[in-house]
Amino acid sequence: MTAHPKPLLLPRLRALMILLLALVLPVALSGTAAADSGKSARTWTVQVGSESSDQAIQGMSFLPKNIFINAGDKVTWEANSAEIHTVTFLAAGQTIESTQPFDPFSPLYISAQGGTSYDGHSYYNSGVMSNVSDSGFAEVDSYTLKFPDAGDFTYYCLVHGAAQKGTVHVRAKGTDYPYTQEQYNNRVDRAERAIIRDGYKQWSDARDQADSHTVIAGSDDGVAMVMRFIEPKVVIHVGEKVSFVNNGMGEPHTITFGDEPANPFPPLGDPANYTGGQLNSGLLPPGVTFTVTFNKAGVYDYICALHDYFGMAGKVVVKD
Ligand SMILES: [Cu+2]
């Protein structure tokens, strides 16, 4: 304690505090108001895809699937998985069915289309989105569109078609927002965990169907995809067959031995008599089986040419 108190200091301090509060309070109050009523334009975030830490399980979702924004706001889609996706608003009158299957050689599919402000009826496309840089495409990791006009706008992933869609609900400027970004994010976290659980369950079911002559070549159920060969290594004898079964309902894969062809979509080689070198199933659609007869001893590595960059690869050991 000081021996010579200055009685004037306290009132001065109080005055200063009141002045400071007077300056700070309106800022704090307007900040709170903005969080609830959306008078000023803002940018919202939607996740594109989701994955387990080992990338084996991939989600087919935009999260959140529905987002409520106001006219003048922007949405930024962020790539959140190794598996490729697109964010695509179809032109008026165009159906998602008419865009399928995904064309990996067309700029309409793999390159950005449209401007940065959504007009409500033209074709807009993000290009190929992925969170890795070796998918074989020129990946984009984020895509932003401004929404100047009110309306409900549904968009799709051109890779996964009707199974993967989302909607941007744009309401009049100044409308109260039903959810904050943080509330969306909490829901997104829960949804992601459910997707990963779904994928691991499929993986476990696939193990029950696999044996030394049956490989499950991926699985999907419209929610999650298992991007692995199950089991990745089989051991057989010369003259025996291995069947590769695409167990999914939406996602194609390939069974590709030897050097990967520049275009992995057409079949290549004779699966009835494989003795090494190039052999490709071509695009193996869901529900289809590719059977290979191995007529020479050896160790044969193979990949899914679409998903090898995040671990979809296997090995057939053929013994005498
Ligand atoms: Cu695959």
Residues whose N, C-alpha, C, O or C-beta is under 5 A from the ligand:
A	BS01	CU	P252 H253 T254 C304 L306 H307 M312
